[in-house]
Amino acid sequence: MFSWGIAATGGIARVVGQVIAAEPGMRVAAVGSRDAGRARRLAEDLGAPRSYGSYAELVRDPEVDAVFVATPHSHHLQVTELAIAAGRAVLCEKPLTATVADAERMVKLAQDSGVFLMEAMWMRFNPLVRRLHALVLDGAFGTIRSVTASFGFSLPYDPAHRLWNPSLGGGALLDLGIYPLALAQLLLGEPETMAVTGAQAASGVDAEAGLLLGYPDGARALLDTSLVSPLANTATVVGTKLRAELDGPFFATRRMVLHGGGNIEEITVDPSDNGYVGEIREVRDRLAAGATESTVMPLADSLAMMRLIERARLAIG
Ligand SMILES: NC(=O)c1ccc[n+]([C@@H]2O[C@H](COP(=O)([O-])OP(=O)(O)OC[C@H]3O[C@@H](n4cnc5c(N)ncnc54)[C@H](OP(=O)(O)O)[C@@H]3O)[C@@H](O)[C@H]2O)c1
């Protein structure tokens, strides 16, 4: 039985906790929170035998094989450091941290300690995104010329909310823009140029951003993210032979339509097969293989992502 410790009791802690609890061969062994009552309640809901009123106690639980870090980005490093010091593998929510410096520190710590670390970029484990990536690698698209993707919604302004609060790593880019950027990164790699246009919220975080990434062969990515507008949240990938349209939200898509050579092919997946299942299985399987990172979501890509986001955030202010 592969046993997880869940650090935090917020939205994604509960969602992924439920996926773990439903996965054969896995269980939530313990939940940790800043508050013992919240930890106990989530542990009860997930069928976890133990709960702790601190993250430090959670990571010391001897039965925990891996810790899922589900705090705000600003607190990922702190919790991950505790877990690594206790020798526990870590699945850390996206983005790895709120700054490049913190992400570099986290990765170095994991590597120096020989402890498994992976960013929970679940989009990479979505079955249709994996299919798309495989088709691109196989040359079915010819040469990729553009990736267009957006993720944004209209969130009422509240400076205390995690997404608007700079001290909790708020802003559209770190939380939402990371998904369009992750799709471009997966399919096009490292951009050569980046043009950014956006606006800040009164709290100082980026409220919206449009990005044009340029690649050495002239390919481009047109990406949009926003906390102030309901964007389409879809993605289009255009190659010289084929075009793919991904239904929204594209990072958890259930339907992809391929257009090319006069043909239209629709591919759908079972709604239960989401990226969360893939990411938790990856941690178990890579650990069983003695690895310290994932090949699907490598740490070098997480660091490259942090550098891109930081560049874009600085460009906005
Ligand atoms: N993969 C996905 O689909 C997905 C979706 C949403 C979010 N996320 C990522 O997951 C992380 C958490 O997001 P969320 O939406 O779950 O956030 P949330 O609902 O606000 O929950 C965050 C939790 O972190 C803990 N925490 C620790 N220090 C905190 C602090 N100083 N202020 C507030 N909370 C603190 C709290 O739990 P305790 O008080 O119990 O310790 C809180 O419940 C973020 O990094 C986000 O990017 C991923």
The ligand as a Gaussian input file, in Angstrom:
#p B3LYP/6-31G(d) Opt

LIG

0 1
 N       -3.459000      21.208000      -9.563000
 C       -4.559000      21.922000      -9.474000
 O       -5.578000      21.635000     -10.102000
 C       -4.608000      23.068000      -8.536000
 C       -5.815000      23.687000      -8.280000
 C       -5.849000      24.695000      -7.335000
 C       -4.678000      25.066000      -6.705000
 N       -3.505000      24.463000      -6.983000
 C       -2.254000      24.841000      -6.277000
 O       -2.349000      24.327000      -4.956000
 C       -1.866000      25.261000      -4.002000
 C       -2.973000      25.534000      -2.996000
 O       -4.081000      26.053000      -3.662000
 P       -5.581000      25.936000      -3.052000
 O       -6.475000      26.467000      -4.102000
 O       -5.810000      24.588000      -2.520000
 O       -5.460000      27.009000      -1.889000
 P       -6.406000      27.159000      -0.594000
 O       -7.736000      26.549000      -0.843000
 O       -6.305000      28.578000      -0.198000
 O       -5.671000      26.249000       0.481000
 C       -4.363000      26.487000       0.868000
 C       -4.107000      25.763000       2.177000
 O       -2.744000      25.979000       2.537000
 C       -2.614000      26.022000       3.940000
 N       -1.782000      27.188000       4.294000
 C       -0.552000      27.150000       4.831000
 N       -0.075000      28.362000       5.041000
 C       -1.022000      29.227000       4.633000
 C       -1.128000      30.640000       4.655000
 N       -0.143000      31.424000       5.116000
 N       -2.255000      31.190000       4.166000
 C       -3.251000      30.438000       3.687000
 N       -3.209000      29.078000       3.669000
 C       -2.113000      28.483000       4.156000
 C       -4.003000      26.088000       4.528000
 O       -4.273000      24.831000       5.123000
 P       -4.091000      24.625000       6.700000
 O       -4.450000      25.925000       7.339000
 O       -5.013000      23.535000       7.017000
 O       -2.667000      24.265000       6.982000
 C       -4.928000      26.284000       3.341000
 O       -6.127000      25.590000       3.482000
 C       -1.400000      26.467000      -4.805000
 O       -0.005000      26.401000      -4.978000
 C       -2.097000      26.331000      -6.150000
 O       -1.350000      26.829000      -7.240000
 C       -3.466000      23.466000      -7.879000

